[in-house]
Amino acid sequence: MTEPTSMESLHFAFDGLHPRAHFVPILVGVVGSGNLEVLLEPLAGSGRCEIDIRTSARGFGAIWEAVARDFHSRHRLAGVAISINDMGATPAVVSLRLDQAAASLPATQAGPTGAQP
């Protein structure tokens, strides 16, 4: 029996609380053995954070979901699309790269009263 050689694709979406000011796409990390790249792009007209993952490590959907939920519970991003291309990074490396990318985002947009959320 032949093992599948294709990449696994996963998608998670969360309602966000902190919309970001317009930003240019942000890329952190490098796709290579035991590492990954994370790309953040604006998600126009959305109050959601959408995370798309392509990974060579098949069968770890529950772990990916836990990492995505943990990231979102800490950052609550809105209007952001996240693409992850993974080559077997550990959950700790995934969290590090996500946090690096989030730290590069501009400040949140001001609310209706001009106050930051």
C-alpha positions in Angstrom: 0.0 0.0 0.0 1.4 3.4 -1.0 1.3 6.3 1.5 -0.3 9.5 0.3 2.3 12.1 -0.8 0.1 15.1 -1.2 -0.1 18.0 1.2 -3.0 18.1 3.6 -5.1 21.3 3.5 -6.9 22.6 6.6 -9.1 25.7 7.1 -10.1 27.5 10.3 -12.1 30.7 10.7 -12.8 32.7 13.8 -14.8 35.8 14.5 -12.4 38.6 15.3 -12.5 41.6 17.7 -9.5 43.7 16.6 -9.6 44.9 13.0 -6.3 46.1 11.6 -5.5 49.2 9.7 -4.6 48.5 6.1 -1.3 46.7 5.8 0.9 45.2 3.1 1.2 41.4 3.2 3.6 40.1 5.9 5.7 37.0 5.5 7.7 35.4 8.2 9.7 32.1 8.3 11.0 29.9 5.5 9.5 26.7 4.2 12.1 24.0 4.9 12.6 20.8 6.8 11.1 21.3 10.3 10.0 24.9 9.6 7.2 26.9 7.9 6.2 30.2 6.5 3.3 32.3 7.6 1.7 34.9 5.3 -0.7 37.5 6.7 -2.9 39.4 4.2 -5.8 41.8 4.6 -9.2 40.2 4.4 -11.3 43.1 3.1 -14.8 43.6 4.4 -14.5 40.8 7.0 -14.7 40.7 10.7 -13.1 37.3 10.7 -9.6 35.8 10.9 -9.3 32.9 8.4 -6.4 30.5 8.6 -5.5 28.2 5.7 -2.8 25.6 6.2 -0.9 23.4 3.8 1.2 20.8 5.6 3.3 17.8 4.7 2.4 16.3 8.1 -0.9 14.5 7.4 -3.3 13.5 10.2 -2.6 16.3 12.7 -5.7 18.3 12.2 -6.7 18.3 15.9 -3.3 19.7 16.8 -3.4 22.3 14.1 -6.9 23.3 15.4 -5.6 23.7 18.9 -2.7 25.9 17.8 -5.0 28.0 15.7 -7.5 28.4 18.5 -4.7 29.3 21.0 -3.4 31.9 18.6 -6.8 33.4 18.0 -7.7 33.5 21.7 -4.5 35.6 22.3 -4.8 38.0 19.3 -8.5 38.1 18.2 -7.6 39.4 14.8 -10.3 40.6 12.4 -10.0 41.2 8.7 -6.9 39.1 8.4 -6.2 36.0 6.2 -3.4 33.8 7.3 -1.7 31.3 5.0 0.6 28.7 6.5 2.9 26.5 4.4 4.4 23.8 6.7 7.2 21.3 6.3 6.8 19.5 9.6 7.3 22.3 12.2 6.5 21.6 15.8 3.5 23.3 17.5 5.9 25.6 19.4 7.5 26.8 16.1 4.1 27.3 14.6 3.1 29.5 17.5 6.3 31.4 17.4 5.9 32.2 13.7 2.3 33.2 14.1 3.2 35.5 17.0 6.1 37.0 14.9 3.7 37.8 12.1 1.1 39.3 14.4 3.7 41.5 16.0 4.4 43.0 12.6 0.8 44.1 12.0 -0.1 47.8 12.4 -2.1 48.9 15.3 -5.8 48.2 15.5 -8.2 50.5 13.8 -9.8 53.2 16.0 -13.4 52.5 17.0 -16.3 54.9 16.3 -15.4 57.1 19.2 -11.7 57.2 18.1 -10.7 55.0 21.0 -8.6 51.9 20.4 -10.4 48.6 21.2 
